[in-house]
């Protein structure tokens, strides 16, 4: 529809001659021009005017006259943010000048270019086809996602708003605004503000530029295309939580059916062509590159309705004072209570989680932490990948490659300050294994992400060993600095001279000599041993005579400081030609008459296998869920390539074989995820022994799945897939190695078969 203007309302009239003189002095118009001034009929806050000369059109936006609410109607902030966005290429009208001299028209104002296009005041989009409605709403969401993806620093908007804690400030701000303008007591508003303050989201520290009033009718669309030419009305813009901004846009899908505000009667849910909330969420998350699970969406929707109720109350108050900008301001006083009641319905619903309606539900804390990790990954970790890759490329032939890049160290500090630290250990994090499984999947999308959260192997397994089996002295000396991230560790179990798939073959010896143990033997694939911060090794040794009747009580585990005389790092092993320096390498380590105190033994002699099982259970779970995350990334890359390349006259995904690969990959990922979540649930409820079969199954299934998905992606990329231009080759080497580490597939399959036969026999006996 066309823009709607009216003659200037009596309370908003100003001296047009003074404005002409001012604009002439600023070389915007000629002193001989005639100015025509019309007022936009829409607008509930700052009065907005169409200023026309015979050859040019402008838009003027000013403060309303009279007594104003403190902190409101900051047209200078609107001008600043529009100027920054226009310079960055974001669709806004070009701001031309800002005037603080109230002698000109009576209030502060700014002038911007007039953008000609379509503005839709009725959000139902009457008169358009269903396809047009879909396209317009999708375009609106895409531009909002683009806004939330902008970097405040690059816009020179650092310090624009207060940033973290946005939701808390919003609740407080709109409560104050409502209280200051309330014409009667509304219990629902009081109840709602109390609930919101008590249920603030855990991830309230995410900060982007937010619009604050993002609606379809604040957009100018191209005259014929579903393309946003300009986003209007930046009065409420600030820095803060983008989900609150997005939920405000979604709010109209839940609009009370008896309310007519902004020309929209009823909700948008039943209008043909207008996308569903799920569709809009999918578009928004795809454009921002974030997962489509939005925990605490109900909170953000309730906050949006509370905010709209506060706005309605403020507009009505201005009507009572006689300085309202909109002709329908008198109606808005009747909308406050219905909006608050709808918001309270959201407050009474359970929080929307990533497995709503599914079998394996996270705890509320798990959902909140998962969202924090996702936000942290998107904001800090994923953007650092290029710099990390450059570091390892630059130092590929230098000993410096074993050191952790400073950018990762800096991210670790940020993660710890954010409370995203040691999430793998239930006694420390308060999370269940099921909670952490979702988090492990998220970190699996980036090879160094686990380290950022102090959740990297082999340290996680070593910390679990010390937590479960270590003495108080061992915990003080080694566990505590590991938990603080001050040191690293390695695990020495596999040996080069024996078939280590049968761990009872291990020959590295441990001999007691008075108050010491002496260790002799060779280990390899000791991951992390090359990192200079690796200060201690957990070493599996044969401590008893070879005896077939007691094969699993002949071995012990002992702590060996890496600076002990006789500990020699012989060489880093390569994986498909790469030394995996990003993980501290996989070293061959020799122990030659290494002498350590007897107090370094863990749990006692002969307890090595008991300890190893306790260590490997959760570790296999974490590996498997990270493999799911890795596979998700591989499938993302596969689909991007399949949609962008053409062969034999059509896009790759239009070839049936590629389409089938995509489908098969999705099937395998979903199956592996469910199987792994089942194992996590079993670990939480049955313990390590009770979950043995489930853990063995995921160890086989997840590694095979990851290999297959990455292999399909490599095939779609062709030559690019096996070089370092894309991460697939590195991902494949990692996925393929998973089929060997922590026990090869064949060993786990044998265990699964034995456990399945045992379970079947139990069933058969129970029927007798």
ChimeraX attribute file (.defattr): number of C-alpha atoms within 10 A of each C-alpha:
attribute: neighborCount
match mode: 1-to-1
recipient: residues
	/A:1	14
	/A:2	11
	/A:3	15
	/A:4	12
	/A:5	15
	/A:6	13
	/A:7	12
	/A:8	18
	/A:9	17
	/A:10	8
	/A:11	13
	/A:12	19
	/A:13	14
	/A:14	15
	/A:15	11
	/A:16	16
	/A:17	14
	/A:18	13
	/A:19	15
	/A:20	21
	/A:21	16
	/A:22	17
	/A:23	17
	/A:24	15
	/A:25	12
	/A:26	12
	/A:27	10
	/A:28	15
	/A:29	19
	/A:30	15
	/A:31	15
	/A:32	9
	/A:33	13
	/A:34	14
	/A:35	20
	/A:36	13
	/A:37	21
	/A:38	18
	/A:39	23
	/A:40	20
	/A:41	20
	/A:42	21
	/A:43	18
	/A:44	20
	/A:45	21
	/A:46	21
	/A:47	25
	/A:48	27
	/A:49	23
	/A:50	21
	/A:51	20
	/A:52	18
	/A:53	15
	/A:54	9
	/A:55	7
	/A:56	12
	/A:57	16
	/A:58	20
	/A:59	22
	/A:60	21
	/A:61	22
	/A:62	24
	/A:63	22
	/A:64	22
	/A:65	18
	/A:66	12
	/A:67	9
	/A:68	13
	/A:69	12
	/A:70	8
	/A:71	7
	/A:72	13
	/A:73	19
	/A:74	17
	/A:75	22
	/A:76	17
	/A:77	17
	/A:78	21
	/A:79	22
	/A:80	15
	/A:81	23
	/A:82	23
	/A:83	19
	/A:84	19
	/A:85	20
	/A:86	16
	/A:87	13
	/A:88	12
	/A:89	8
	/A:90	17
	/A:91	19
	/A:92	25
	/A:93	22
	/A:94	19
	/A:95	23
	/A:96	17
	/A:97	16
	/A:98	19
	/A:99	17
	/A:100	13
	/A:101	11
	/A:102	10
	/A:103	12
	/A:104	20
	/A:105	19
	/A:106	17
	/A:107	16
	/A:108	21
	/A:109	25
	/A:110	20
	/A:111	23
	/A:112	21
	/A:113	18
	/A:114	18
	/A:115	17
	/A:116	15
	/A:117	19
	/A:118	20
	/A:119	18
	/A:120	19
	/A:121	20
	/A:122	15
	/A:123	19
	/A:124	23
	/A:125	21
	/A:126	12
	/A:127	9
	/A:128	11
	/A:129	11
	/A:130	15
	/A:131	11
	/A:132	16
	/A:133	22
	/A:134	19
	/A:135	16
	/A:136	21
	/A:137	19
	/A:138	20
	/A:139	18
	/A:140	25
	/A:141	24
	/A:142	21
	/A:143	21
	/A:144	23
	/A:145	20
	/A:146	14
	/A:147	19
	/A:148	25
	/A:149	16
	/A:150	15
	/A:151	15
	/A:152	17
	/A:153	10
	/A:154	10
	/A:155	16
	/A:156	12
	/A:157	17
	/A:158	14
	/A:159	11
	/A:160	17
	/A:161	16
	/A:162	13
	/A:163	19
	/A:164	17
	/A:165	19
	/A:166	22
	/A:167	23
	/A:168	16
	/A:169	15
	/A:170	19
	/A:171	22
	/A:172	15
	/A:173	15
	/A:174	20
	/A:175	19
	/A:176	13
	/A:177	19
	/A:178	23
	/A:179	17
	/A:180	13
	/A:181	19
	/A:182	17
	/A:183	14
	/A:184	8
	/A:185	10
	/A:186	12
	/A:187	11
	/A:188	18
	/A:189	24
	/A:190	14
	/A:191	13
	/A:192	24
	/A:193	19
	/A:194	13
	/A:195	18
	/A:196	23
	/A:197	16
	/A:198	10
	/A:199	12
	/A:200	18
	/A:201	21
	/A:202	17
	/A:203	24
	/A:204	19
	/A:205	18
	/A:206	19
	/A:207	24
	/A:208	21
	/A:209	25
	/A:210	23
	/A:211	25
	/A:212	22
	/A:213	21
	/A:214	24
	/A:215	24
	/A:216	24
	/A:217	21
	/A:218	19
	/A:219	24
	/A:220	24
	/A:221	25
	/A:222	16
	/A:223	15
	/A:224	8
	/A:225	13
	/A:226	18
	/A:227	20
	/A:228	21
	/A:229	21
	/A:230	21
	/A:231	23
	/A:232	20
	/A:233	23
	/A:234	22
	/A:235	20
	/A:236	16
	/A:237	19
	/A:238	23
	/A:239	24
	/A:240	28
	/A:241	24
	/A:242	24
	/A:243	24
	/A:244	24
	/A:245	23
	/A:246	27
	/A:247	22
	/A:248	22
	/A:249	22
	/A:250	23
	/A:251	21
	/A:252	21
	/A:253	17
	/A:254	18
	/A:255	22
	/A:256	16
	/A:257	12
	/A:258	11
	/A:259	18
	/A:260	15
	/A:261	16
	/A:262	14
	/A:263	15
	/A:264	17
	/A:265	16
	/A:266	18
	/A:267	19
	/A:268	23
	/A:269	16
	/A:270	12
	/A:271	15
	/A:272	14
	/A:273	20
	/A:274	24
	/A:275	21
	/A:276	17
	/A:277	18
	/A:278	11
	/A:279	12
	/A:280	21
	/A:281	20
	/A:282	16
	/A:283	18
	/A:284	24
	/A:285	17
	/A:286	14
	/A:287	17
	/A:288	17
	/A:289	12
	/A:290	15
	/A:291	17
	/A:292	15
	/A:293	19
	/A:294	18
	/A:295	24
	/A:296	23
	/A:297	19
	/A:298	21
	/A:299	27
	/A:300	28
	/A:301	26
	/A:302	29
	/A:303	31
	/A:304	27
	/A:305	27
	/A:306	29
	/A:307	25
	/A:308	20
	/A:309	25
	/A:310	26
	/A:311	21
	/A:312	25
	/A:313	26
	/A:314	27
	/A:315	25
	/A:316	28
	/A:317	22
	/A:318	24
	/A:319	20
	/A:320	14
	/A:321	12
	/A:322	12
	/A:323	23
	/A:324	26
	/A:325	26
	/A:326	20
	/A:327	13
	/A:328	17
	/A:329	22
	/A:330	16
	/A:331	15
	/A:332	20
	/A:333	20
	/A:334	14
	/A:335	20
	/A:336	24
	/A:337	18
	/A:338	19
	/A:339	25
	/A:340	26
	/A:341	20
	/A:342	19
	/A:343	28
	/A:344	24
	/A:345	12
	/A:346	19
	/A:347	20
	/A:348	11
	/A:349	10
	/A:350	12
	/A:351	17
	/A:352	17
	/A:353	22
	/A:354	19
	/A:355	14
	/A:356	14
	/A:357	9
	/A:358	9
	/A:359	11
	/A:360	16
	/A:361	17
	/A:362	22
	/A:363	14
	/A:364	17
	/A:365	15
	/A:366	24
	/A:367	27
	/A:368	20
	/A:369	24
	/A:370	28
	/A:371	24
	/A:372	23
	/A:373	22
	/A:374	20
	/A:375	18
	/A:376	20
	/A:377	21
	/A:378	16
	/A:379	16
	/A:380	14
	/A:381	23
	/A:382	14
	/A:383	11
	/A:384	16
	/A:385	17
	/A:386	9
	/A:387	13
	/A:388	19
	/A:389	12
	/A:390	11
	/A:391	18
	/A:392	20
	/A:393	12
	/A:394	12
	/A:395	14
	/A:396	15
	/A:397	9
	/A:398	10
	/A:399	11
	/A:400	16
	/A:401	22
	/A:402	23
	/A:403	17
	/A:404	20
	/A:405	16
	/A:406	11
	/A:407	16
	/A:408	19
	/A:409	14
	/A:410	11
	/A:411	19
	/A:412	22
	/A:413	16
	/A:414	17
	/A:415	21
	/A:416	16
	/A:417	10
	/A:418	15
	/A:419	13
	/A:420	21
	/A:421	24
	/A:422	24
	/A:423	25
	/A:424	29
	/A:425	21
	/A:426	15
	/A:427	11
	/A:428	11
	/A:429	17
	/A:430	14
	/A:431	21
	/A:432	22
	/A:433	27
	/A:434	24
	/A:435	28
	/A:436	27
	/A:437	28
	/A:438	27
	/A:439	26
	/A:440	29
	/A:441	23
	/A:442	26
	/A:443	27
	/A:444	24
	/A:445	22
	/A:446	19
	/A:447	18
	/A:448	19
	/A:449	22
	/A:450	24
	/A:451	23
	/A:452	25
	/A:453	24
	/A:454	23
	/A:455	24
	/A:456	24
	/A:457	21
	/A:458	20
	/A:459	25
	/A:460	24
	/A:461	26
	/A:462	25
	/A:463	25
	/A:464	21
	/A:465	23
	/A:466	23
	/A:467	17
	/A:468	14
	/A:469	17
	/A:470	20
	/A:471	16
	/A:472	11
	/A:473	11
	/A:474	18
	/A:475	19
	/A:476	13
	/A:477	11
	/A:478	22
	/A:479	22
	/A:480	16
	/A:481	13
	/A:482	23
	/A:483	20
	/A:484	12
	/A:485	22
	/A:486	12
	/A:487	18
	/A:488	25
	/A:489	31
	/A:490	28
	/A:491	24
	/A:492	25
	/A:493	21
	/A:494	27
	/A:495	23
	/A:496	12
	/A:497	13
	/A:498	13
	/A:499	12
	/A:500	16
	/A:501	18
	/A:502	12
	/A:503	18
	/A:504	19
	/A:505	16
	/A:506	24
	/A:507	22
	/A:508	22
	/A:509	20
	/A:510	25
	/A:511	17
	/A:512	14
	/A:513	11
	/A:514	8
	/A:515	10
	/A:516	16
	/A:517	21
	/A:518	17
	/A:519	26
	/A:520	20
	/A:521	19
	/A:522	22
	/A:523	25
	/A:524	23
	/A:525	22
	/A:526	27
	/A:527	24
	/A:528	27
	/A:529	30
	/A:530	26
	/A:531	23
	/A:532	16
	/A:533	18
	/A:534	20
	/A:535	19
	/A:536	21
	/A:537	23
	/A:538	24
	/A:539	23
	/A:540	26
	/A:541	26
	/A:542	25
	/A:543	23
	/A:544	17
	/A:545	11
	/A:546	15
	/A:547	10
	/A:548	9
	/A:549	7
	/A:550	11
	/A:551	16
	/A:552	16
	/A:553	20
	/A:554	21
	/A:555	27
	/A:556	26
	/A:557	30
	/A:558	25
	/A:559	22
	/A:560	24
	/A:561	18
	/A:562	20
	/A:563	11
	/A:564	14
	/A:565	13
	/A:566	15
	/A:567	20
	/A:568	17
	/A:569	17
	/A:570	13
	/A:571	15
	/A:572	22
	/A:573	18
	/A:574	14
	/A:575	15
	/A:576	14
	/A:577	8
	/A:578	13
	/A:579	19
	/A:580	23
	/A:581	23
	/A:582	21
	/A:583	21
	/A:584	25
	/A:585	24
	/A:586	22
	/A:587	24
	/A:588	23
	/A:589	21
	/A:590	21
	/A:591	22
	/A:592	15
	/A:593	17
	/A:594	20
	/A:595	22
	/A:596	20
	/A:597	16
	/A:598	18
	/A:599	16
	/A:600	20
	/A:601	23
	/A:602	22
	/A:603	20
	/A:604	15
	/A:605	18
	/A:606	21
	/A:607	18
	/A:608	24
	/A:609	19
	/A:610	16
	/A:611	20
	/A:612	17
	/A:613	15
	/A:614	18
	/A:615	21
	/A:616	19
	/A:617	23
	/A:618	23
	/A:619	22
	/A:620	23
	/A:621	27
	/A:622	29
	/A:623	24
	/A:624	32
	/A:625	31
	/A:626	28
	/A:627	32
	/A:628	31
	/A:629	23
	/A:630	29
	/A:631	31
	/A:632	23
	/A:633	22
	/A:634	26
	/A:635	22
	/A:636	14
	/A:637	20
	/A:638	27
	/A:639	18
	/A:640	14
	/A:641	17
	/A:642	21
	/A:643	14
	/A:644	10
	/A:645	13
	/A:646	14
	/A:647	10
	/A:648	7
	/A:649	7
	/A:650	11
	/A:651	15
	/A:652	20
	/A:653	23
	/A:654	15
	/A:655	14
	/A:656	10
	/A:657	11
	/A:658	20
	/A:659	15
	/A:660	13
	/A:661	19
	/A:662	20
	/A:663	11
	/A:664	14
	/A:665	24
	/A:666	16
	/A:667	12
	/A:668	19
	/A:669	23
	/A:670	13
	/A:671	15
	/A:672	26
	/A:673	23
	/A:674	16
	/A:675	20
	/A:676	28
	/A:677	25
	/A:678	19
	/A:679	29
	/A:680	31
	/A:681	22
	/A:682	21
	/A:683	23
	/A:684	17
	/A:685	13
	/A:686	13
	/A:687	14
	/A:688	21
	/A:689	13
	/A:690	14
	/A:691	19
	/A:692	20
	/A:693	21
	/A:694	22
	/A:695	29
	/A:696	23
	/A:697	19
	/A:698	27
	/A:699	32
	/A:700	24
	/A:701	21
	/A:702	30
	/A:703	26
	/A:704	19
	/A:705	23
	/A:706	32
	/A:707	24
	/A:708	20
	/A:709	28
	/A:710	30
	/A:711	22
	/A:712	21
	/A:713	30
	/A:714	23
	/A:715	15
	/A:716	21
	/A:717	20
	/A:718	11
	/A:719	10
	/A:720	15
	/A:721	22
	/A:722	17
	/A:723	14
	/A:724	10
	/A:725	10
	/A:726	14
	/A:727	19
	/A:728	24
	/A:729	20
	/A:730	20
	/A:731	23
	/A:732	25
	/A:733	17
	/A:734	20
	/A:735	26
	/A:736	20
	/A:737	16
	/A:738	24
	/A:739	20
	/A:740	16
	/A:741	15
	/A:742	19
	/A:743	20
	/A:744	17
	/A:745	21
	/A:746	13
	/A:747	15
	/A:748	20
	/A:749	16
	/A:750	12
	/A:751	16
	/A:752	19
	/A:753	12
	/A:754	13
	/A:755	16
	/A:756	13
	/A:757	12
	/A:758	12
	/A:759	12
	/A:760	12
	/A:761	12
	/A:762	11
	/A:763	11
	/A:764	10
	/A:765	9
	/A:766	8
	/A:767	7
	/A:768	5
